[in-house]
Amino acid sequence: MGTAARRLIVTTFVGVVFGFFIGVSFPTLSLTKLTLPSSLLPTVEYVEDQRSGLSTQRFLNVFNPLNRNNGSSTRIWVPTNPRGAERLPPKIVRAESDFYLRRLWGNPNEDLTSQPKYLVTFTVGYDQKNNINAAIKKFSDNFTIVLFHYDGRTTEWNEFEWSKRAIHVSVRKQTKWWYAKRFLHPDIVASYDYIFIWDEDLGVEHFNAEEYIKLVRKHGLEISQPGLEPNKGLTWQMTKRRGDREVHKETEEKPGWCSNPHLPPCAAFVEIMAPVFSRDAWRCVWHMIQNDLVHGWGLDFALRKCVEPAHEKIGVVDSQWIVHQTVPSLGNQGESKDGKAPWQGVRERCKKEWTMFQGRMANAEKAYFQALGADTTDSSAH
């Protein structure tokens, strides 16, 4: 071996050794810990492939910064998703829920042996347990039962077998419209065709819920209530039971009460003690309920805003009727003040809320039509 060859070998060996010691003298660079400015990363919109979807490997590749291709992206933005969920791929979004009870074990796909089609809610105090027990027996297994407890007593209801499958929500001294606004959001009750939002003091001897729904469907009612026994607890002629028909949608009131025969209280009107809403009607009504006006007074005159034509889609079911027992139980949850009984303060608040609600609705409609440049002098047209 010549001198030149030996020199080349020695030089190469020394270079390798020198490079090795240089390399180990610096800290290791971990690509997994390398943070790049977001401005250096590409952004490409998520586009859902209806035919195939994203595979696991493709999903991981998209988020691996070492597997970049020109025009690829790590950002999802779907403006048609529900508000707040735009960053999620559409197929993972569940915008609606329900009150169906599920197990803590087993296969989730096998949890539900039945799915009730209707929802009934009662706002209750334990003193009315016997009346509520009688009422619940009028509702079949097709109904999910929700009890809103204004007196804080819930476990006592377990003496009734049906109570063990009911949903119980307890907040002291609140009204059914306070509960409805907070626990009956349209996306929560979207699984139910009809929603019953009832008081606790209703006699149901002549009522059957399944037969009631058949009549509601038959007559195309989106908002309804059972007829009221004429001799007890009656305020409006519209809700008075007629003995010669299945359903009525209009009535005659005292002279001067109805400026238009298609408007409340002569038509397009039910009371707030025992209303029944279709799914679509409730979605509108829920948005109209005011957070601070908890008694719901004035809602009955405004329900017509949520269906059209209201005088055809709002009505009273006569052949399935109830009795309003006028038990002032919630009124007694008020506070005695200035020598007044608790119920008097509650009643004054109800009347005040009615005036406030009417004012808010009138102002809201006026502002809307003024923004459109429309004439608002004839408010009855709206």
C-alpha positions in Angstrom: 0.0 0.0 0.0 1.4 3.3 -1.0 2.1 6.3 1.1 -0.8 8.2 -0.4 -3.3 5.5 0.3 -2.2 5.1 3.9 -2.5 8.9 4.3 -6.1 8.8 2.9 -7.1 6.0 5.3 -5.7 7.8 8.3 -7.4 11.1 7.4 -10.8 9.5 6.9 -10.5 7.7 10.3 -9.6 10.9 12.1 -12.5 12.7 10.4 -15.0 10.1 11.6 -13.7 10.1 15.2 -13.7 13.9 15.3 -17.2 14.1 13.9 -18.4 11.5 16.5 -17.1 13.6 19.4 -18.5 16.8 18.0 -21.9 15.1 17.6 -22.2 13.8 21.2 -21.1 17.1 22.7 -24.4 18.7 21.5 -27.9 18.0 23.0 -30.2 15.8 20.9 -32.8 17.6 18.8 -36.1 16.0 19.2 -38.5 16.6 16.3 -41.4 15.6 18.6 -40.6 18.6 20.8 -40.0 21.0 18.0 -42.5 23.9 18.0 -43.0 25.9 14.9 -44.7 29.2 14.6 -48.3 28.8 13.5 -47.6 31.2 10.6 -45.2 28.5 9.1 -47.9 25.8 9.1 -50.3 25.6 6.1 -54.0 26.0 6.6 -56.4 24.1 4.5 -60.2 23.8 5.0 -61.8 20.5 6.1 -64.0 19.1 3.4 -66.2 16.2 4.4 -66.1 13.2 2.0 -69.6 11.8 2.0 -68.4 8.6 0.3 -65.6 7.5 2.5 -64.9 9.8 5.5 -61.4 10.0 7.1 -59.5 6.9 7.9 -57.4 6.7 11.1 -54.1 6.7 9.2 -55.2 9.7 7.1 -56.3 11.5 10.2 -52.9 11.0 11.8 -51.1 12.0 8.6 -52.9 15.2 8.4 -51.8 16.3 11.8 -48.1 15.2 11.4 -46.0 18.2 10.4 -43.5 15.9 8.7 -46.1 14.7 6.2 -46.9 18.1 4.7 -48.2 18.4 1.2 -48.8 21.7 -0.7 -52.4 22.8 0.1 -53.0 20.5 3.0 -54.4 21.7 6.4 -54.8 21.0 10.1 -57.8 23.4 10.5 -61.5 22.4 10.6 -64.1 25.1 10.2 -67.7 24.1 9.3 -70.0 27.2 9.3 -73.1 25.1 8.9 -72.4 23.4 12.3 -74.3 24.6 15.4 -72.9 27.8 16.9 -69.8 27.0 18.9 -69.2 23.6 17.1 -67.7 25.0 13.9 -64.3 23.4 14.7 -65.7 19.9 14.8 -66.2 17.5 11.9 -70.0 17.3 11.2 -70.3 13.6 11.8 -69.3 13.9 15.4 -71.8 16.7 16.2 -74.9 15.8 18.2 -76.9 19.0 18.4 -80.0 17.4 20.1 -80.5 15.3 23.2 -83.4 13.6 25.1 -84.5 12.4 28.5 -84.1 8.7 27.8 -82.6 6.9 30.7 -79.5 4.8 30.0 -77.6 2.0 31.8 -74.2 2.3 33.3 -73.1 -1.0 31.8 -73.4 -3.1 28.6 -73.6 -2.1 25.0 -75.0 1.5 24.5 -76.8 0.3 21.4 -78.9 -2.0 23.6 -79.8 0.5 26.3 -83.2 1.5 25.1 -86.0 -1.0 25.0 -88.4 1.7 24.0 -88.3 5.4 23.1 -91.3 7.4 24.3 -92.7 9.7 21.7 -94.3 12.3 24.0 -93.3 14.3 27.1 -95.4 15.4 30.0 -94.2 17.7 32.8 -95.8 18.7 36.0 -94.6 21.4 38.4 -95.4 19.9 41.8 -95.4 20.1 45.6 -95.7 16.9 47.6 -99.0 18.0 49.1 -100.5 17.3 45.7 -99.1 13.8 45.4 -102.5 12.0 45.1 -103.7 14.3 42.4 -100.5 13.9 40.4 -100.6 10.1 40.9 -104.1 10.1 39.4 -102.9 12.3 36.5 -99.9 10.2 35.7 -102.1 7.1 35.3 -103.7 8.8 32.4 -100.4 8.9 30.4 -99.2 5.7 28.8 -95.6 4.4 28.5 -95.3 6.4 25.4 -94.7 9.4 27.6 -91.5 10.5 29.4 -92.5 11.9 32.8 -90.7 15.0 34.2 -91.6 16.4 37.6 -90.4 19.9 38.6 -90.4 20.1 42.4 -90.9 23.6 43.8 -90.9 22.5 47.4 -87.6 20.6 47.4 -89.2 17.2 48.3 -88.3 14.5 45.8 -87.4 11.2 47.5 -90.8 11.0 49.1 -92.3 10.4 45.6 -90.7 7.0 45.4 -93.8 5.5 47.1 -95.1 5.5 43.5 -93.7 2.9 41.2 -93.8 5.3 38.2 -91.7 7.8 40.1 -88.7 5.5 39.7 -88.6 6.0 36.0 -89.5 9.7 36.0 -87.1 12.6 35.8 -87.0 14.7 38.9 -85.7 18.3 38.9 -85.8 20.2 42.2 -85.4 23.9 42.8 -87.3 25.5 45.6 -90.0 28.2 44.9 -89.8 28.3 41.2 -92.6 28.3 38.6 -93.2 25.9 35.7 -92.1 28.6 33.1 -88.9 29.1 35.0 -88.2 25.4 34.8 -89.4 25.2 31.2 -87.0 27.9 30.0 -84.0 26.2 31.7 -84.7 22.5 31.3 -86.9 22.1 28.2 -84.7 23.7 25.5 -86.1 22.7 22.1 -82.9 20.7 21.4 -83.3 18.7 24.6 -86.9 17.8 23.9 -86.5 17.4 20.1 -87.2 13.6 20.3 -90.8 14.2 21.4 -93.7 14.9 19.0 -95.8 16.7 21.7 -94.9 18.4 24.9 -97.4 18.7 27.8 -96.6 21.5 30.3 -99.2 21.1 33.0 -100.1 22.5 36.4 -100.5 20.2 39.4 -104.2 21.0 40.2 -106.0 19.4 37.3 -108.7 16.8 37.5 -108.3 14.2 34.8 -111.2 11.8 35.3 -112.5 12.4 31.8 -109.1 12.6 30.1 -107.0 10.0 28.2 -103.7 11.2 26.8 -103.4 8.8 23.8 -107.0 9.7 22.7 -106.1 13.4 23.1 -103.2 13.1 20.8 -105.2 11.3 18.1 -107.7 14.2 18.1 -104.8 16.8 18.0 -103.4 15.1 14.9 -106.8 14.7 13.3 -107.6 18.4 13.6 -104.1 19.7 12.8 -103.6 21.5 16.2 -100.1 22.7 16.9 -101.0 24.3 20.2 -103.9 23.0 22.2 -105.4 22.3 25.6 -108.2 20.0 26.9 -111.6 21.7 27.4 -112.3 22.9 30.9 -115.4 21.8 33.0 -117.7 24.8 32.6 -118.8 25.0 36.2 -115.4 25.3 37.9 -112.2 27.3 37.5 -113.3 28.9 34.2 -111.9 32.3 33.1 -112.3 32.4 29.3 -115.2 31.2 27.1 -112.6 29.9 24.6 -111.4 27.2 27.0 -114.9 26.1 28.1 -115.8 22.6 27.1 -118.4 22.1 24.4 -120.4 18.9 24.8 -121.4 18.6 21.1 -118.1 18.3 19.3 -114.5 16.9 19.4 -112.6 20.2 19.0 -113.4 23.9 18.8 -111.2 26.7 17.5 -113.2 29.9 18.1 -115.9 31.3 20.4 -117.8 34.4 21.3 -116.8 36.5 24.3 -118.2 39.5 26.1 -119.0 42.5 23.9 -116.0 44.5 23.0 -113.4 41.8 24.0 -112.6 40.7 20.5 -111.7 43.3 17.9 -111.1 40.5 15.4 -112.9 37.1 15.5 -109.6 35.3 14.5 -107.6 36.9 17.4 -107.5 36.1 21.2 -109.5 35.6 23.3 -112.1 34.6 20.7 -109.7 32.4 18.6 -106.0 31.4 18.4 -106.0 31.1 22.2 -105.4 28.6 25.0 -104.6 29.2 28.6 -101.2 28.5 30.3 -102.4 26.0 32.9 -102.5 22.9 30.6 -101.0 23.7 27.2 -99.8 21.1 24.7 -97.3 22.0 22.0 -96.1 20.2 18.9 -92.3 20.0 18.6 -92.2 22.8 16.1 -94.5 25.1 18.0 -92.5 24.6 21.2 -89.3 25.6 19.4 -90.8 29.0 18.8 -92.6 29.4 22.1 -89.5 28.5 24.1 -87.7 31.5 22.5 -90.5 33.8 23.4 -90.4 32.9 27.2 -88.6 35.7 29.1 -86.0 34.7 31.6 -87.2 37.1 34.3 -91.0 36.8 33.8 -91.5 33.5 35.5 -95.2 33.3 35.8 -95.9 33.3 32.1 -98.8 35.7 32.2 -99.4 37.2 28.8 -98.0 34.2 26.9 -101.4 32.8 26.2 -102.3 35.9 24.1 -98.9 35.7 22.2 -98.9 32.0 21.4 -100.5 32.8 18.1 -97.2 34.3 17.0 -95.7 30.8 16.7 -98.1 29.2 14.2 -99.9 30.2 11.1 -102.7 30.5 10.4 -103.1 30.6 14.2 -106.9 30.5 14.3 -106.8 27.1 12.6 -103.8 25.5 14.4 -104.7 26.5 18.0 -107.7 25.0 19.6 -109.4 23.3 22.5 -110.1 19.5 22.6 -113.6 19.1 24.0 -114.1 15.4 24.1 -111.0 14.9 26.3 -111.6 17.4 29.1 -110.2 18.3 32.6 -111.2 20.2 35.7 -109.2 23.1 37.0 -109.3 22.6 40.8 -107.8 26.1 41.5 -105.5 24.9 44.3 -103.3 28.0 45.3 -100.4 25.8 46.3 -97.6 27.8 44.5 -99.2 31.0 45.6 -98.5 30.0 49.2 -94.8 29.8 48.3 -94.7 33.6 48.3 -93.5 35.9 51.1 -95.8 37.8 53.4 -95.0 41.5 53.2 -96.6 44.7 54.5 -99.4 42.7 56.1 -100.3 41.0 52.9 -100.7 37.2 52.6 -98.1 35.4 50.5 -100.5 34.7 47.7 -101.3 38.4 47.3 -97.7 39.2 46.6 -97.6 36.4 44.0 -100.7 37.6 42.3 -99.4 41.2 42.1 -96.2 39.9 40.5 -98.3 38.0 38.0 -100.2 41.1 36.9 -97.0 43.1 36.7 -95.4 40.5 34.5 -98.4 40.6 32.2 -98.0 44.3 31.6 -94.3 44.0 31.2 -94.5 41.2 28.7 -97.1 43.0 26.6 -94.9 46.1 26.5 -91.8 44.1 25.5 -93.7 42.3 22.7 -95.2 45.6 21.4 -91.8 47.3 21.4 -90.0 44.4 19.8 -92.5 44.2 16.9 -92.5 48.0 16.5 -88.7 48.0 16.3 -88.7 45.2 13.8 -91.2 46.8 11.4 -89.6 50.2 11.7 -86.3 48.7 10.7 -88.1 47.4 7.5 -89.6 50.8 6.9 -93.1 49.3 7.4 -96.2 51.1 8.7 -96.8 50.0 12.3 -100.0 51.9 13.0 -102.2 48.8 12.5 -100.7 46.5 15.1 -103.6 44.0 14.9 -102.3 42.9 11.6 -99.3 41.5 13.3 
